[in-house]
Amino acid sequence: MKTILVLATRNKGKVKEFEELLKDTNIELRSLNDFGPIPEAVEDGETFDENAYKKALFTAKVLGLPAIADDSGLVVEALDGAPGVWSARYAGEKASDQDNIAKLLKAMSGVANRKAAFECVISIAVPSGPALTYDGRCEGEILTECRGEGGFGYDPVFLYPPLGQTFAEIPLAEKNKISHRGKALAELAAETAKIAKWLEHRIMEVKPPKPDHKQFEHNDWSEDKMV
C-alpha cells in the first residue's frame, strides 16, 4: 500500500524534483496543487530546520494527512550566511528568481571570496505533531553572471566545481544525485519502509484521555496526615 504524503508547496519545479527522487519508493506524493486554497504557513523560523517543521506541521493539521516540507536556501560565506532562510524572499516578499539573483550579484560585486553552499532540511510531520528530519548540503561558488536555462532559484549563478557547471546547466537527473535536496531525499528514500511504518503508528495512535480529578473534589487538604 502506498503511503500518501502531501508536499507543502505549489512550486512546480520543486514538485518535479521530489517526484523524480521518490518515483521508485512506496510513497505517493501529492502537492498543494492537488487541493483547494489553504492558508500559507508562517515561515518565521530562524533556521531551515524550524521552517521545514512549521510548514510540514501546518499542512498536516490543515489537511489531516501526513505532510512533507523542505526549507532550503543559499548560504554565502562572504555575506555571513545570507540570504539563508530568506533566500526565496531576499529581494522582497513578492520577489522573482531574477530579482533575488540580481540582489545577490550586486551584494557580491567585487567580492573575492565566492564560496557558498545550498542547504536543505526536510521534515515529515503528522497532524499530532511528531516529525522526522533529514538534511543535506552542497558546496559551490557564486558566479558573476547567470549560466544555463534549467533549474530554479539561484541555480544559474551557483557553480558546482567538480563538474564545472552551474545547477542550471546540469541535467536534472544528475543534479538530483549531488544537490542538497537530493542528498537529503536520498537519506529519506533509503528509509521509506521505516517511514511508512512510523507514519502508520503515528496516524493510528490515540492520545490518552485527560486525567479526571473529580475523585479528589471532596478531599480535605487542610490537615497533615501521617502516611
N, C-alpha and C positions, 0 to 999 in steps of 0.2 A: 504494500500500500504506500502510495506517495505521501510525503509529509508536506503540507502546504505552508509556505512562508510568504508573507507579504513584504515585498521590498519597499521600504518607506521613501520612495522618490517617484517623481514623474519625469526625471531626466532620461530621455530615450537612449542617450549614449551610455549612461551608467547601467540601464536595464539590459542593454545589449551585451555589455561586458559580463554582467552577472549571469545572464542566460548561457553564454558561451562557456563560462567557467564551471557552471553547475549542470550542464546538459547530460553528463554521464552519471549523475548521482540519483538518489531516490527522493530528491527534493523537487516539488512542484512549485516553481517560483511565479508569483504574481506581483504586480506593482500597483501603485495608487491609480494608475491609468485604468485599472480594471474595476474601479469603484467610483461611486459618485463623489461629489465635492465633500471634503472633510477639512477641518481647520488645520493650519500648519503648526507643527511642533515649534516651540520656542527654543532656539539654539543659543542659549546664553551661557553655556559652559565655558570653562577656561582651558579645557583640554579636549583633544579629539575623543578620548575615552568618554568623557562626560556627555558630549553632544551626541555621540553614537547611541549611547544608552537612552538619553532623553527622547530621541526620535523613535527608537525601536519600541520603548515602553508606551509612549503616547499613541503610536499607531496600533499597537496590540490592544490597548484599552479601548480605543475608539471602535475598532473593527471586531474585537473579540476573537482575534486569531493571532497565532504566533507571528512575530514580525522581525525582520532583519533590517538593520540600517548600518550605514557606514558614515564615518566622518573622516574626511581626508583633506589634505592640503599640502601646500608647498611651504617648506621651511628653508629660508635663505640665511646662511651663516652671517653674511655681512650686514644683514638687516635685523640682527638679533632675533632670528626666528620668524620674522614676519614673511609673508602675510599670515601664516599659521592658521588658526581656527577661523580667521576672517578671509580666507582665500577666495571663497565664492562671492564675498561682498567687499573685496579690497578697495574697489573704486566707488562703492556705494551700494545700497540695498538692491537697486534695480540694475546694477552694472552688468554688462555683457562680458563675454570672454575677452573680446577685443579691448574693452575698457580696462579690465584688470591687467591684461598684458601690457598695455600702454603705460599704466601707472608703475608697474614693476620695472619696465625698461628705463623709465625716467628716474626711478629711485636708484637703479643700478648704473646709471650713466657715469662713466669714468672710474668705476669701482674695479679694482684688480682682482679681488677675491670673488670668484663666481661660484663657489661651492654651494650646493643646495641639495635638498632631498625631498622626495614625496613621502609622506607618512599616511598610514591608513589604520583605522581601528574599526572593526566590525563587531556589532553587538546583536545577539539574538535574544529577544525578550518575550515573555509570555504575559498575559494580562494581569496576573497576580504579582508580578514584579521581578522574579528571578531572571538572571541573564547569563549568557555565555559570551566570552570576549576573545577575539582573535586580532592580531596586528601584523603589520608588515611595513617595510621601509626600503626605499630605493635611492641610492646616491647618484648625483649627477652634477651638472653645471648649467648656469644660465647663459644663454647666448645673447648677442646684442641685437638680433633680429629674428623674425619668425622663419621657420623652415618646415615644410610638409603641409599636407592637406587633411590628414586624418586626426583622430583623437578629439579631445575637447579640453576646455580649461586652459592650463598653461602648457599643454603638450608641445605646441610649436616652438617654444623657447627653452624647453628642458632637454638638454643633451645627455644621452646615455653613453659615456665614454667607451665602454667595452665594444660597442657596435659602431660608434662614431655617427650615430643618428639621433634625431630628436624623437620623442614619443609620438609625434605626429607623422613621422616618416616610417616608423617600424610597423609592419603588418600586425593587425590585432591579435592574431593567434600567437605571434612571437612576443608581442608586448605583454600578453597575459601571463607569460612564463616568468617575466622579470620585474613586472611592476609591483609597486607597493600593495595595490589591491589584489593583484594576482598571488602574491606571496601569502597574504592574509587568507585569501579564499582557498589556497592550496592546503593550508592547515585545516581549515574548516571542512573542505571536501574529503580529507583523509579521515575525518571523524563523523561522517554523516550517519553511520549506523548508531553511534553513541548519541549523537544529537537527536535523532529520531526517537530513541528510547527515552532520552531526557525530556523531550517535549511531551511524549505520551504521559509520563508520570506527572509532569508539571500541570498539564491541562486537566488531568483527571483528579488531581489531589484536591481534597476539600479541607478548607481551613477549619480548625477546631472551634466549637461554639464559644462564645464569650462566657467567662465564669459567672455563675449565678450566686449572688451574695444574699439572696433572700433568707437563707437559713441562719444568717448572722444578725438579722434585723433586730431581734429582741435580746441580744446578748447584753449583759451588764458589764461594762469595762471599767466601772468606777472603782472597783476594789481589786487589790492584788490577790492572786490566788496561788497557792503552792501547787506545783505540778510534780 
